[in-house]
Amino acid sequence: MSRMQTEARAPSAISQALAEDRLGVPSVLFFVLAGVAPLTVAAGVIPTAYSTTGLTGIPAGFIAIAIILALFATGYVAMTRHITNSGAFYAFISRGIGRTAGVAAALVALLAYSFLQVGLYGAFGPNAASEASAHLGVNWAWWVWALIAWAVVTVLGLLRVDVTGKVLGVLLTAEIIVILAETISGLLHPAGGQLSFSTLSPAALTSGGFGTFGVLAVVAVLGYIGFEQAPVLAEEARNARRTIPVATYFALGMIAVVYAGASWAMAAHVGRAHVVPAATAQGPGLMFGLGSNGLSQAAQWLFLTSLFAAALAFHNCVWRYIYALGREGVLPSALGRTGSNSIPKAASLTQSVTGLIVISVYAIGGWPPMTDLFFWLGTTGGFGVLILLAVTSGAIVMFFRADPRGEDAWHRLIAPALSVVLLTGIVVLAVLHYNILLGVPSGSAAAWVLPAAYGVVAVIGLCWGAVLRVRRPATYATIGLGASAATRQFTPASHGAR
């Protein structure tokens, strides 16, 4: 048998497909919102944004960023109508810019979402330890609680995807209810008895100058990270052409309302002139203090479930990327095989091993989990996704350039082109102010090592993509094809593809 014939058969043995028609709009929405972790952002990111930027226009900032991300989503959901792949960024960039670039994007996505996923254990552990000590009299180290969360995520990550969706649904419903209750309570009890709308004004965005607004824009974008996950679930969604766009836009709109409302309530409750020092002094307490003592305690417990739900959602996101790469032969094919419940156990367990190693290293090293694990890796993971959003916007324009596929100019060109410019600008601002994002001195090693990690993996991806093109052309030809990679046969024409 010739080498070319052997290669032609290889893709057909890669894997089974993921289970189809298991996720409706509610389940997809729960996965998306769990990754966004609304209560984690409301209690953690928003007070940090007030404290770090010194701006009082945080509510207006979240609305402005929602508009930018809506521009991105316009082209993004248009592309989902033509490409279905569990490795969304990987597939979109492969089909729009080229397969080699797609491999680089896949490795960037794996690193970014892994940072986000394992970083959450760094917040769950200390907060669980604090709550257990205060209310249960149990004094275990942070890493014990992190490992408990890791074990549960590992088990749920091996179960049917619709089971995981139901777990997330219960947690997210309680989380959103508490945020809304805290927000309403804060707005009903404004400082001085007079509710002010000034923090919603666009003029408040630049009160500290354009440079400071740049930091605010980056922080706000990081708060939305996770909303882009719906296309990752497209292979398992019922009526994906409708489910994915509805879930994406609904999630983006809900997040914007929740974030703008919560940040507005914080400023209104303590007073616009006092919100920055209050955020600096109280941190998450700024959110928890909006309601009654009972509501505040419920919010603190749900803060833990928010962290757990996000860890579970990102775990599922990571294994889908690993699975997509294994199915197409970019990573070992064993990672692209599914079991009897249509879950790729090898891919899921690979991510679990990653989490176990990271937790163990931080525990043995005695490194601070909240700053060095949760905050640093979480921020850097969000920055990686931000890069992918900008690159994907360009890929959308290029994908539709040769063939509009029935999409109008707004969806295939104008909106994605605008998002390229705006998101690229935010990426540049993030790089320039990365030390502020991490809360470290200018020139600190962490401020350049962490973002530079994406450059390293991107170069590795480009090199590996080039190797596949030369040495394994049949594998290269299936990059970005998704489920059809299992049946795609090698042809000389596909060998010459980008």
Residue, then its C-alpha position, 0 to 999 in steps of 0.5 A: m500500500s502506498r504512503m498516500q493511500t495510508e494517509a488517505r485512510a488515517p482521518s477516517a479512524i480518528s474518532q466518533a463525533l460528539a453527541e448531537d442534539r443534546l443541548g438546547v438554548p437553556s443548556v448552551l446558555f448555562f455553559v456560557l454564563a458559567g464560564v463568564a462567572p457573573l458573581t465572580v466578576a460582580a464581586g471581584v472584577i468590578p471592585t478591582a476595576y473601580s480601585t485600579t482605574g480610579l474611574t467612576g464610569i465603570p457602568a458606562g464602560f461595561i455598556a460600551i464594551a458590550i457594544i464592541l463585543a456585539l460587533f464581534a458577535t455579528g460576524y462570529v454567529a454568521m460564521t457559525r452558520h457555515i462552520t460547526n466545530s468544537g474548536a471554534f477559534y481554531a476552526f474559524i481561523s483555520r478556514g479564514i486565514g489558513r490552516t497553519a495559523g489555525v494550529a497556532a490559534a488552537l495552542v493559544a486557545l488551549l493555553a488561555y482557557s487552561f489558564l482560566q480554568v486552573g486559575l479558578y482553583g486559586a480562588f476557590g481554595p482560599n475562599a472555601a477554606s475561609e468559609a469552612s473555618a468561619h461556619l463549620g470550624v474546619n481548618w483545612a489548607w486552601w489546596v485541600w479544598a481546591l483538590i476537592a473542587w478539582a475531583v468533582v470537576t473531573v467526575l462531572g467532566l466525564l459525564r454526559v454533557d446534558v447532565t453537566g448542563k443541568v448542574l450548571g443551570v441550578l448554580l447559575t439560576a441561584e447566582i443570577i437571582v442573588i446578583l439581581a437582589e443585591t443590585i436592586s437593594g443597592l439602588l433602593h438605598p442610594a447614598g444621600g437618598q437620591l439615586s444618581f445616573s451620572t456613572l452611566s454617562p459616557a462622559a464618565l469614561t474619560s474622566g481620568g484620561f484616555g490612558t486610564f480608559g484603556v485600562l478600564a476597557v481591558v478590565a471590562v473585556l476580561g469580565y465578558i470572557g466566556f460569552e464566546q463559548a457558544p459555538v464550541l457547543a455547536e456540534e452538540a446543540r439542537n438546531a445549532r443555526r438557531t441555538i448558537p446565535v440566540a444563546t450568544y446574543f442573549a448571554l451578551g445582553m444579560i451580562a451587560v445588564v447584570y454588570a452595568g446594573a451591579s456596578w451602578a448599584m455599588a456607586a449609587h449605594v456608597g456615593r460616586a465620590h466614595v466608590v473608588p476608596a470603598a472598592t479599594a478598602q472593601g474589595p468583594g465586600l463592596m458587592f456583598g454589602l449592598g443587601s441584608n446580612g442574610l443576602s450577603q451571606a448567601a452571596q458569599w456562599l454562591f461566590l464559591t459556586s460561581l467559581f466552581a461553575a466557571a471551573l467546570a465550564f472552562h474544563n469542558c471548553v478545554w477538552r473540546y479544543i483538545y478533542a478537536l485537535g486530536r480528531e484531526g490528528v494535530l494532537p495524538s489521535a487518542l485524544g479525539r476518540t469518544g466513549s459510550n457516552s460520547i465524551p472524549k475521556a482522554a481529552s477530559l482527563t488530560q485537562s484534569v491532570t493539568g489542573l492537578i499538577v498546577i494545584s500541587v506545584y502551587a501548594i508545594g511551592g507555597w505560592p499565594p493562590m489568590t494573586d499568583l494563581f487566580f488573579w495572574l493566570g485568570t487575567t492572562g487567560g482573559f488576555g489570550v482570549l482577547i487576542l483570539l477575538a481580534v484575530t478571529s474578527g480578521a478571519i471572518v472578513m477573509f472567510f467571506r471575502a471569496d464567497p459571501r455565502g448569502e451573508d449581507a455586508w454588515h454581517r460578513l464585512i462591516a461589523p467584523a472589520l470594525s471589531v478588528v480595529l477596536l479589539t486590536g486597539i484594546v489588545v495594544l492597550a492591554v500590553l502597554h498596561y499589563n503591569i497595572l492589570l496584574g497589580v505589579p510594578s512596572g518592569s516586573a518579570a510577570a508583566w512580560v513573561l505571562p503575555a509573552a507565553y502566547g507568542v511562544v506557543a503561537v510560534i510553536g503552532l506555526c512551526w508544527g503547522a508547517v511540519l504537518r503541511v510538509r510531512r503529513p499532508a493528509t492530516y494537514a488537509t483536515i485541519g479545521l474541518g470538524a466532524s467531517a475530518a473523520t471522512r475527508q479523503f486526501t486529494p492533491a487539491s487539498h494538499g495545496a490548500r493554505 
